[in-house]
Amino acid sequence: MTIEMEIRHAAYVAREEGEANHLVTVICKKLKKGLSVAQIADAVEEDESRVQAIVDIAQKYAPDYDVEKIVEELL
């Protein structure tokens, strides 16, 4: 793997982690407000199955919802 390819891969991974971090943060805020999976999926415009997968992980960290640990487990 060339250095350029490694840089591109690292940028891709960082972007994916950033997007996951944002999504998990928003979902956790919605969970704290008491929204259902369907309501959260509608609000964040994601598939219910994806939101459910994140919620399943997030529930392990309730009520504080450690976003970093949730993202780490998700990825």
PDB file of N, CA, C and O in Angstrom, chain B, residues numbered from 101:
ATOM      1  N   MET B 101       0.851  -1.176   0.000  1.00  0.00           N
ATOM      2  CA  MET B 101       0.000   0.000   0.000  1.00  0.00           C
ATOM      3  C   MET B 101       0.894   1.235   0.000  1.00  0.00           C
ATOM      4  O   MET B 101       1.796   1.367   0.827  1.00  0.00           O
ATOM      5  N   THR B 102       0.629   2.125  -0.932  1.00  0.00           N
ATOM      6  CA  THR B 102       1.428   3.341  -1.013  1.00  0.00           C
ATOM      7  C   THR B 102       1.014   4.325   0.078  1.00  0.00           C
ATOM      8  O   THR B 102      -0.042   4.182   0.694  1.00  0.00           O
ATOM      9  N   ILE B 103       1.846   5.304   0.301  1.00  0.00           N
ATOM     10  CA  ILE B 103       1.552   6.324   1.313  1.00  0.00           C
ATOM     11  C   ILE B 103       0.273   7.067   0.956  1.00  0.00           C
ATOM     12  O   ILE B 103      -0.543   7.362   1.829  1.00  0.00           O
ATOM     13  N   GLU B 104       0.097   7.371  -0.335  1.00  0.00           N
ATOM     14  CA  GLU B 104      -1.121   8.076  -0.762  1.00  0.00           C
ATOM     15  C   GLU B 104      -2.366   7.248  -0.446  1.00  0.00           C
ATOM     16  O   GLU B 104      -3.373   7.787   0.012  1.00  0.00           O
ATOM     17  N   MET B 105      -2.294   5.951  -0.691  1.00  0.00           N
ATOM     18  CA  MET B 105      -3.428   5.077  -0.392  1.00  0.00           C
ATOM     19  C   MET B 105      -3.687   5.019   1.110  1.00  0.00           C
ATOM     20  O   MET B 105      -4.839   5.001   1.546  1.00  0.00           O
ATOM     21  N   GLU B 106      -2.628   4.992   1.892  1.00  0.00           N
ATOM     22  CA  GLU B 106      -2.775   4.969   3.346  1.00  0.00           C
ATOM     23  C   GLU B 106      -3.428   6.251   3.848  1.00  0.00           C
ATOM     24  O   GLU B 106      -4.272   6.212   4.743  1.00  0.00           O
ATOM     25  N   ILE B 107      -3.044   7.376   3.279  1.00  0.00           N
ATOM     26  CA  ILE B 107      -3.618   8.659   3.659  1.00  0.00           C
ATOM     27  C   ILE B 107      -5.099   8.694   3.304  1.00  0.00           C
ATOM     28  O   ILE B 107      -5.925   9.134   4.104  1.00  0.00           O
ATOM     29  N   ARG B 108      -5.431   8.232   2.109  1.00  0.00           N
ATOM     30  CA  ARG B 108      -6.837   8.200   1.700  1.00  0.00           C
ATOM     31  C   ARG B 108      -7.665   7.285   2.600  1.00  0.00           C
ATOM     32  O   ARG B 108      -8.796   7.607   2.966  1.00  0.00           O
ATOM     33  N   HIS B 109      -7.089   6.156   2.944  1.00  0.00           N
ATOM     34  CA  HIS B 109      -7.791   5.222   3.825  1.00  0.00           C
ATOM     35  C   HIS B 109      -8.004   5.845   5.203  1.00  0.00           C
ATOM     36  O   HIS B 109      -9.090   5.736   5.774  1.00  0.00           O
ATOM     37  N   ALA B 110      -6.982   6.490   5.733  1.00  0.00           N
ATOM     38  CA  ALA B 110      -7.098   7.136   7.047  1.00  0.00           C
ATOM     39  C   ALA B 110      -8.149   8.237   7.014  1.00  0.00           C
ATOM     40  O   ALA B 110      -8.907   8.398   7.970  1.00  0.00           O
ATOM     41  N   ALA B 111      -8.201   8.988   5.931  1.00  0.00           N
ATOM     42  CA  ALA B 111      -9.205  10.045   5.800  1.00  0.00           C
ATOM     43  C   ALA B 111     -10.601   9.447   5.736  1.00  0.00           C
ATOM     44  O   ALA B 111     -11.534   9.977   6.339  1.00  0.00           O
ATOM     45  N   TYR B 112     -10.746   8.356   5.016  1.00  0.00           N
ATOM     46  CA  TYR B 112     -12.041   7.671   4.913  1.00  0.00           C
ATOM     47  C   TYR B 112     -12.504   7.180   6.281  1.00  0.00           C
ATOM     48  O   TYR B 112     -13.658   7.376   6.664  1.00  0.00           O
ATOM     49  N   VAL B 113     -11.605   6.551   7.004  1.00  0.00           N
ATOM     50  CA  VAL B 113     -11.938   6.030   8.330  1.00  0.00           C
ATOM     51  C   VAL B 113     -12.320   7.177   9.269  1.00  0.00           C
ATOM     52  O   VAL B 113     -13.285   7.068  10.026  1.00  0.00           O
ATOM     53  N   ALA B 114     -11.573   8.258   9.220  1.00  0.00           N
ATOM     54  CA  ALA B 114     -11.870   9.417  10.074  1.00  0.00           C
ATOM     55  C   ALA B 114     -13.239  10.002   9.743  1.00  0.00           C
ATOM     56  O   ALA B 114     -13.991  10.385  10.639  1.00  0.00           O
ATOM     57  N   ARG B 115     -13.552  10.068   8.469  1.00  0.00           N
ATOM     58  CA  ARG B 115     -14.848  10.604   8.039  1.00  0.00           C
ATOM     59  C   ARG B 115     -15.979   9.703   8.519  1.00  0.00           C
ATOM     60  O   ARG B 115     -17.001  10.192   8.999  1.00  0.00           O
ATOM     61  N   GLU B 116     -15.802   8.388   8.392  1.00  0.00           N
ATOM     62  CA  GLU B 116     -16.809   7.434   8.851  1.00  0.00           C
ATOM     63  C   GLU B 116     -17.013   7.544  10.363  1.00  0.00           C
ATOM     64  O   GLU B 116     -18.145   7.517  10.847  1.00  0.00           O
ATOM     65  N   GLU B 117     -15.924   7.667  11.093  1.00  0.00           N
ATOM     66  CA  GLU B 117     -16.025   7.798  12.544  1.00  0.00           C
ATOM     67  C   GLU B 117     -16.728   9.094  12.918  1.00  0.00           C
ATOM     68  O   GLU B 117     -17.538   9.117  13.844  1.00  0.00           O
ATOM     69  N   GLY B 118     -16.425  10.164  12.208  1.00  0.00           N
ATOM     70  CA  GLY B 118     -17.069  11.454  12.470  1.00  0.00           C
ATOM     71  C   GLY B 118     -18.560  11.406  12.208  1.00  0.00           C
ATOM     72  O   GLY B 118     -19.350  11.926  12.996  1.00  0.00           O
ATOM     73  N   GLU B 119     -18.948  10.786  11.107  1.00  0.00           N
ATOM     74  CA  GLU B 119     -20.373  10.660  10.780  1.00  0.00           C
ATOM     75  C   GLU B 119     -21.086   9.788  11.807  1.00  0.00           C
ATOM     76  O   GLU B 119     -22.198  10.105  12.231  1.00  0.00           O
ATOM     77  N   ALA B 120     -20.449   8.696  12.205  1.00  0.00           N
ATOM     78  CA  ALA B 120     -21.046   7.810  13.211  1.00  0.00           C
ATOM     79  C   ALA B 120     -21.171   8.541  14.543  1.00  0.00           C
ATOM     80  O   ALA B 120     -22.182   8.409  15.232  1.00  0.00           O
ATOM     81  N   ASN B 121     -20.158   9.301  14.904  1.00  0.00           N
ATOM     82  CA  ASN B 121     -20.183  10.047  16.153  1.00  0.00           C
ATOM     83  C   ASN B 121     -21.345  11.035  16.161  1.00  0.00           C
ATOM     84  O   ASN B 121     -22.056  11.151  17.159  1.00  0.00           O
ATOM     85  N   HIS B 122     -21.537  11.738  15.065  1.00  0.00           N
ATOM     86  CA  HIS B 122     -22.633  12.709  14.983  1.00  0.00           C
ATOM     87  C   HIS B 122     -23.984  11.999  15.085  1.00  0.00           C
ATOM     88  O   HIS B 122     -24.856  12.432  15.840  1.00  0.00           O
ATOM     89  N   LEU B 123     -24.159  10.926  14.339  1.00  0.00           N
ATOM     90  CA  LEU B 123     -25.420  10.197  14.350  1.00  0.00           C
ATOM     91  C   LEU B 123     -25.717   9.645  15.747  1.00  0.00           C
ATOM     92  O   LEU B 123     -26.842   9.762  16.232  1.00  0.00           O
ATOM     93  N   VAL B 124     -24.733   9.054  16.384  1.00  0.00           N
ATOM     94  CA  VAL B 124     -24.925   8.499  17.724  1.00  0.00           C
ATOM     95  C   VAL B 124     -25.263   9.613  18.718  1.00  0.00           C
ATOM     96  O   VAL B 124     -26.125   9.434  19.577  1.00  0.00           O
ATOM     97  N   THR B 125     -24.601  10.741  18.608  1.00  0.00           N
ATOM     98  CA  THR B 125     -24.884  11.873  19.493  1.00  0.00           C
ATOM     99  C   THR B 125     -26.334  12.312  19.364  1.00  0.00           C
ATOM    100  O   THR B 125     -27.018  12.515  20.367  1.00  0.00           O
ATOM    101  N   VAL B 126     -26.799  12.457  18.138  1.00  0.00           N
ATOM    102  CA  VAL B 126     -28.179  12.884  17.907  1.00  0.00           C
ATOM    103  C   VAL B 126     -29.165  11.836  18.419  1.00  0.00           C
ATOM    104  O   VAL B 126     -30.153  12.175  19.070  1.00  0.00           O
ATOM    105  N   ILE B 127     -28.897  10.578  18.129  1.00  0.00           N
ATOM    106  CA  ILE B 127     -29.790   9.508  18.585  1.00  0.00           C
ATOM    107  C   ILE B 127     -29.859   9.471  20.110  1.00  0.00           C
ATOM    108  O   ILE B 127     -30.940   9.300  20.673  1.00  0.00           O
ATOM    109  N   CYS B 128     -28.733   9.626  20.777  1.00  0.00           N
ATOM    110  CA  CYS B 128     -28.733   9.618  22.245  1.00  0.00           C
ATOM    111  C   CYS B 128     -29.524  10.795  22.802  1.00  0.00           C
ATOM    112  O   CYS B 128     -30.225  10.647  23.803  1.00  0.00           O
ATOM    113  N   LYS B 129     -29.424  11.951  22.176  1.00  0.00           N
ATOM    114  CA  LYS B 129     -30.221  13.103  22.613  1.00  0.00           C
ATOM    115  C   LYS B 129     -31.708  12.797  22.483  1.00  0.00           C
ATOM    116  O   LYS B 129     -32.498  13.139  23.362  1.00  0.00           O
ATOM    117  N   LYS B 130     -32.083  12.155  21.386  1.00  0.00           N
ATOM    118  CA  LYS B 130     -33.492  11.799  21.167  1.00  0.00           C
ATOM    119  C   LYS B 130     -33.955  10.750  22.174  1.00  0.00           C
ATOM    120  O   LYS B 130     -35.093  10.795  22.641  1.00  0.00           O
ATOM    121  N   LEU B 131     -33.069   9.803  22.509  1.00  0.00           N
ATOM    122  CA  LEU B 131     -33.416   8.795  23.512  1.00  0.00           C
ATOM    123  C   LEU B 131     -33.670   9.449  24.862  1.00  0.00           C
ATOM    124  O   LEU B 131     -34.607   9.079  25.571  1.00  0.00           O
ATOM    125  N   LYS B 132     -32.841  10.415  25.214  1.00  0.00           N
ATOM    126  CA  LYS B 132     -33.011  11.115  26.490  1.00  0.00           C
ATOM    127  C   LYS B 132     -34.344  11.861  26.549  1.00  0.00           C
ATOM    128  O   LYS B 132     -34.901  12.068  27.627  1.00  0.00           O
ATOM    129  N   LYS B 133     -34.849  12.262  25.380  1.00  0.00           N
ATOM    130  CA  LYS B 133     -36.142  12.952  25.319  1.00  0.00           C
ATOM    131  C   LYS B 133     -37.307  11.970  25.323  1.00  0.00           C
ATOM    132  O   LYS B 133     -38.467  12.377  25.374  1.00  0.00           O
ATOM    133  N   GLY B 134     -36.993  10.665  25.269  1.00  0.00           N
ATOM    134  CA  GLY B 134     -38.033   9.652  25.342  1.00  0.00           C
ATOM    135  C   GLY B 134     -38.662   9.282  24.012  1.00  0.00           C
ATOM    136  O   GLY B 134     -39.743   8.693  23.988  1.00  0.00           O
ATOM    137  N   LEU B 135     -38.010   9.613  22.905  1.00  0.00           N
ATOM    138  CA  LEU B 135     -38.562   9.268  21.595  1.00  0.00           C
ATOM    139  C   LEU B 135     -38.393   7.780  21.308  1.00  0.00           C
ATOM    140  O   LEU B 135     -37.468   7.140  21.806  1.00  0.00           O
ATOM    141  N   SER B 136     -39.296   7.246  20.503  1.00  0.00           N
ATOM    142  CA  SER B 136     -39.228   5.844  20.097  1.00  0.00           C
ATOM    143  C   SER B 136     -38.235   5.689  18.942  1.00  0.00           C
ATOM    144  O   SER B 136     -37.801   6.671  18.341  1.00  0.00           O
ATOM    145  N   VAL B 137     -37.890   4.450  18.652  1.00  0.00           N
ATOM    146  CA  VAL B 137     -36.981   4.168  17.533  1.00  0.00           C
ATOM    147  C   VAL B 137     -37.566   4.708  16.230  1.00  0.00           C
ATOM    148  O   VAL B 137     -36.846   5.306  15.431  1.00  0.00           O
ATOM    149  N   ALA B 138     -38.851   4.504  16.011  1.00  0.00           N
ATOM    150  CA  ALA B 138     -39.501   4.981  14.784  1.00  0.00           C
ATOM    151  C   ALA B 138     -39.437   6.505  14.689  1.00  0.00           C
ATOM    152  O   ALA B 138     -39.170   7.053  13.620  1.00  0.00           O
ATOM    153  N   GLN B 139     -39.681   7.182  15.800  1.00  0.00           N
ATOM    154  CA  GLN B 139     -39.629   8.643  15.801  1.00  0.00           C
ATOM    155  C   GLN B 139     -38.215   9.142  15.539  1.00  0.00           C
ATOM    156  O   GLN B 139     -38.013  10.105  14.800  1.00  0.00           O
ATOM    157  N   ILE B 140     -37.235   8.476  16.154  1.00  0.00           N
ATOM    158  CA  ILE B 140     -35.837   8.871  15.955  1.00  0.00           C
ATOM    159  C   ILE B 140     -35.432   8.639  14.506  1.00  0.00           C
ATOM    160  O   ILE B 140     -34.798   9.497  13.892  1.00  0.00           O
ATOM    161  N   ALA B 141     -35.796   7.483  13.957  1.00  0.00           N
ATOM    162  CA  ALA B 141     -35.450   7.167  12.567  1.00  0.00           C
ATOM    163  C   ALA B 141     -36.031   8.209  11.626  1.00  0.00           C
ATOM    164  O   ALA B 141     -35.372   8.632  10.676  1.00  0.00           O
ATOM    165  N   ASP B 142     -37.247   8.615  11.885  1.00  0.00           N
ATOM    166  CA  ASP B 142     -37.887   9.639  11.061  1.00  0.00           C
ATOM    167  C   ASP B 142     -37.162  10.971  11.203  1.00  0.00           C
ATOM    168  O   ASP B 142     -36.935  11.663  10.211  1.00  0.00           O
ATOM    169  N   ALA B 143     -36.800  11.331  12.421  1.00  0.00           N
ATOM    170  CA  ALA B 143     -36.140  12.616  12.674  1.00  0.00           C
ATOM    171  C   ALA B 143     -34.748  12.694  12.046  1.00  0.00           C
ATOM    172  O   ALA B 143     -34.354  13.743  11.537  1.00  0.00           O
ATOM    173  N   VAL B 144     -34.011  11.597  12.081  1.00  0.00           N
ATOM    174  CA  VAL B 144     -32.642  11.609  11.546  1.00  0.00           C
ATOM    175  C   VAL B 144     -32.556  11.065  10.127  1.00  0.00           C
ATOM    176  O   VAL B 144     -31.479  10.994   9.536  1.00  0.00           O
ATOM    177  N   GLU B 145     -33.716  10.683   9.592  1.00  0.00           N
ATOM    178  CA  GLU B 145     -33.807  10.178   8.217  1.00  0.00           C
ATOM    179  C   GLU B 145     -32.880   8.998   7.965  1.00  0.00           C
ATOM    180  O   GLU B 145     -32.125   8.970   6.993  1.00  0.00           O
ATOM    181  N   GLU B 146     -32.959   8.017   8.874  1.00  0.00           N
ATOM    182  CA  GLU B 146     -32.196   6.780   8.753  1.00  0.00           C
ATOM    183  C   GLU B 146     -33.175   5.614   8.823  1.00  0.00           C
ATOM    184  O   GLU B 146     -34.305   5.774   9.285  1.00  0.00           O
ATOM    185  N   ASP B 147     -32.744   4.448   8.367  1.00  0.00           N
ATOM    186  CA  ASP B 147     -33.558   3.244   8.464  1.00  0.00           C
ATOM    187  C   ASP B 147     -33.769   2.882   9.933  1.00  0.00           C
ATOM    188  O   ASP B 147     -32.869   3.030  10.760  1.00  0.00           O
ATOM    189  N   GLU B 148     -34.965   2.410  10.235  1.00  0.00           N
ATOM    190  CA  GLU B 148     -35.254   2.000  11.612  1.00  0.00           C
ATOM    191  C   GLU B 148     -34.287   0.923  12.077  1.00  0.00           C
ATOM    192  O   GLU B 148     -33.897   0.908  13.245  1.00  0.00           O
ATOM    193  N   SER B 149     -33.896   0.022  11.184  1.00  0.00           N
ATOM    194  CA  SER B 149     -32.989  -1.060  11.584  1.00  0.00           C
ATOM    195  C   SER B 149     -31.633  -0.524  12.024  1.00  0.00           C
ATOM    196  O   SER B 149     -31.041  -1.031  12.977  1.00  0.00           O
ATOM    197  N   ARG B 150     -31.143   0.495  11.335  1.00  0.00           N
ATOM    198  CA  ARG B 150     -29.857   1.100  11.722  1.00  0.00           C
ATOM    199  C   ARG B 150     -29.991   1.818  13.060  1.00  0.00           C
ATOM    200  O   ARG B 150     -29.126   1.693  13.927  1.00  0.00           O
ATOM    201  N   VAL B 151     -31.077   2.569  13.225  1.00  0.00           N
ATOM    202  CA  VAL B 151     -31.313   3.269  14.485  1.00  0.00           C
ATOM    203  C   VAL B 151     -31.474   2.251  15.610  1.00  0.00           C
ATOM    204  O   VAL B 151     -30.939   2.449  16.701  1.00  0.00           O
ATOM    205  N   GLN B 152     -32.200   1.170  15.359  1.00  0.00           N
ATOM    206  CA  GLN B 152     -32.394   0.143  16.379  1.00  0.00           C
ATOM    207  C   GLN B 152     -31.070  -0.456  16.808  1.00  0.00           C
ATOM    208  O   GLN B 152     -30.853  -0.691  17.996  1.00  0.00           O
ATOM    209  N   ALA B 153     -30.180  -0.706  15.859  1.00  0.00           N
ATOM    210  CA  ALA B 153     -28.869  -1.268  16.185  1.00  0.00           C
ATOM    211  C   ALA B 153     -28.085  -0.326  17.100  1.00  0.00           C
ATOM    212  O   ALA B 153     -27.424  -0.772  18.038  1.00  0.00           O
ATOM    213  N   ILE B 154     -28.162   0.968  16.825  1.00  0.00           N
ATOM    214  CA  ILE B 154     -27.469   1.955  17.654  1.00  0.00           C
ATOM    215  C   ILE B 154     -28.131   2.035  19.027  1.00  0.00           C
ATOM    216  O   ILE B 154     -27.440   2.109  20.044  1.00  0.00           O
ATOM    217  N   VAL B 155     -29.446   2.020  19.065  1.00  0.00           N
ATOM    218  CA  VAL B 155     -30.179   2.075  20.326  1.00  0.00           C
ATOM    219  C   VAL B 155     -29.850   0.860  21.187  1.00  0.00           C
ATOM    220  O   VAL B 155     -29.676   0.989  22.399  1.00  0.00           O
ATOM    221  N   ASP B 156     -29.762  -0.315  20.575  1.00  0.00           N
ATOM    222  CA  ASP B 156     -29.429  -1.531  21.319  1.00  0.00           C
ATOM    223  C   ASP B 156     -28.081  -1.388  22.025  1.00  0.00           C
ATOM    224  O   ASP B 156     -27.933  -1.789  23.179  1.00  0.00           O
ATOM    225  N   ILE B 157     -27.111  -0.823  21.334  1.00  0.00           N
ATOM    226  CA  ILE B 157     -25.794  -0.599  21.937  1.00  0.00           C
ATOM    227  C   ILE B 157     -25.881   0.512  22.980  1.00  0.00           C
ATOM    228  O   ILE B 157     -25.330   0.382  24.073  1.00  0.00           O
ATOM    229  N   ALA B 158     -26.562   1.589  22.651  1.00  0.00           N
ATOM    230  CA  ALA B 158     -26.642   2.749  23.539  1.00  0.00           C
ATOM    231  C   ALA B 158     -27.291   2.407  24.870  1.00  0.00           C
ATOM    232  O   ALA B 158     -26.923   2.970  25.902  1.00  0.00           O
ATOM    233  N   GLN B 159     -28.246   1.497  24.858  1.00  0.00           N
ATOM    234  CA  GLN B 159     -28.946   1.145  26.097  1.00  0.00           C
ATOM    235  C   GLN B 159     -28.003   0.567  27.153  1.00  0.00           C
ATOM    236  O   GLN B 159     -28.281   0.649  28.350  1.00  0.00           O
ATOM    237  N   LYS B 160     -26.903  -0.009  26.713  1.00  0.00           N
ATOM    238  CA  LYS B 160     -25.906  -0.521  27.657  1.00  0.00           C
ATOM    239  C   LYS B 160     -25.268   0.611  28.448  1.00  0.00           C
ATOM    240  O   LYS B 160     -24.764   0.399  29.551  1.00  0.00           O
ATOM    241  N   TYR B 161     -25.290   1.810  27.883  1.00  0.00           N
ATOM    242  CA  TYR B 161     -24.614   2.958  28.479  1.00  0.00           C
ATOM    243  C   TYR B 161     -25.590   3.998  29.034  1.00  0.00           C
ATOM    244  O   TYR B 161     -25.194   5.110  29.382  1.00  0.00           O
ATOM    245  N   ALA B 162     -26.866   3.623  29.110  1.00  0.00           N
ATOM    246  CA  ALA B 162     -27.888   4.535  29.639  1.00  0.00           C
ATOM    247  C   ALA B 162     -27.673   4.711  31.134  1.00  0.00           C
ATOM    248  O   ALA B 162     -27.161   3.787  31.767  1.00  0.00           O
ATOM    249  N   PRO B 163     -28.021   5.803  31.720  1.00  0.00           N
ATOM    250  CA  PRO B 163     -28.688   6.966  31.137  1.00  0.00           C
ATOM    251  C   PRO B 163     -27.727   8.035  30.616  1.00  0.00           C
ATOM    252  O   PRO B 163     -28.163   9.034  30.043  1.00  0.00           O
ATOM    253  N   ASP B 164     -26.413   7.829  30.814  1.00  0.00           N
ATOM    254  CA  ASP B 164     -25.463   8.869  30.408  1.00  0.00           C
ATOM    255  C   ASP B 164     -25.065   8.791  28.938  1.00  0.00           C
ATOM    256  O   ASP B 164     -24.664   9.798  28.355  1.00  0.00           O
ATOM    257  N   TYR B 165     -25.171   7.616  28.334  1.00  0.00           N
ATOM    258  CA  TYR B 165     -24.867   7.408  26.913  1.00  0.00           C
ATOM    259  C   TYR B 165     -23.470   7.910  26.543  1.00  0.00           C
ATOM    260  O   TYR B 165     -23.321   9.009  26.011  1.00  0.00           O
ATOM    261  N   ASP B 166     -22.466   7.110  26.825  1.00  0.00           N
ATOM    262  CA  ASP B 166     -21.083   7.435  26.476  1.00  0.00           C
ATOM    263  C   ASP B 166     -20.918   7.267  24.966  1.00  0.00           C
ATOM    264  O   ASP B 166     -20.752   6.152  24.470  1.00  0.00           O
ATOM    265  N   VAL B 167     -20.964   8.374  24.251  1.00  0.00           N
ATOM    266  CA  VAL B 167     -20.965   8.358  22.782  1.00  0.00           C
ATOM    267  C   VAL B 167     -19.713   7.667  22.237  1.00  0.00           C
ATOM    268  O   VAL B 167     -19.808   6.882  21.294  1.00  0.00           O
ATOM    269  N   GLU B 168     -18.556   7.942  22.809  1.00  0.00           N
ATOM    270  CA  GLU B 168     -17.318   7.339  22.313  1.00  0.00           C
ATOM    271  C   GLU B 168     -17.371   5.823  22.406  1.00  0.00           C
ATOM    272  O   GLU B 168     -16.983   5.132  21.463  1.00  0.00           O
ATOM    273  N   LYS B 169     -17.844   5.298  23.524  1.00  0.00           N
ATOM    274  CA  LYS B 169     -17.931   3.843  23.685  1.00  0.00           C
ATOM    275  C   LYS B 169     -18.973   3.240  22.747  1.00  0.00           C
ATOM    276  O   LYS B 169     -18.778   2.141  22.228  1.00  0.00           O
ATOM    277  N   ILE B 170     -20.060   3.944  22.531  1.00  0.00           N
ATOM    278  CA  ILE B 170     -21.097   3.460  21.632  1.00  0.00           C
ATOM    279  C   ILE B 170     -20.553   3.396  20.212  1.00  0.00           C
ATOM    280  O   ILE B 170     -20.743   2.397  19.518  1.00  0.00           O
ATOM    281  N   VAL B 171     -19.880   4.452  19.779  1.00  0.00           N
ATOM    282  CA  VAL B 171     -19.304   4.488  18.426  1.00  0.00           C
ATOM    283  C   VAL B 171     -18.258   3.398  18.274  1.00  0.00           C
ATOM    284  O   VAL B 171     -18.210   2.717  17.249  1.00  0.00           O
ATOM    285  N   GLU B 172     -17.434   3.232  19.274  1.00  0.00           N
ATOM    286  CA  GLU B 172     -16.390   2.198  19.235  1.00  0.00           C
ATOM    287  C   GLU B 172     -17.008   0.817  19.048  1.00  0.00           C
ATOM    288  O   GLU B 172     -16.518   0.009  18.258  1.00  0.00           O
ATOM    289  N   GLU B 173     -18.081   0.556  19.777  1.00  0.00           N
ATOM    290  CA  GLU B 173     -18.754  -0.742  19.663  1.00  0.00           C
ATOM    291  C   GLU B 173     -19.478  -0.866  18.326  1.00  0.00           C
ATOM    292  O   GLU B 173     -19.558  -1.956  17.759  1.00  0.00           O
ATOM    293  N   LEU B 174     -19.997   0.234  17.832  1.00  0.00           N
ATOM    294  CA  LEU B 174     -20.732   0.227  16.562  1.00  0.00           C
ATOM    295  C   LEU B 174     -19.810  -0.063  15.386  1.00  0.00           C
ATOM    296  O   LEU B 174     -20.177  -0.793  14.465  1.00  0.00           O
ATOM    297  N   LEU B 175     -18.616   0.509  15.421  1.00  0.00           N
ATOM    298  CA  LEU B 175     -17.682   0.322  14.306  1.00  0.00           C
ATOM    299  C   LEU B 175     -16.873  -0.925  14.540  1.00  0.00           C
ATOM    300  O   LEU B 175     -16.023  -1.273  13.721  1.00  0.00           O
TER     301      LEU B 175
END
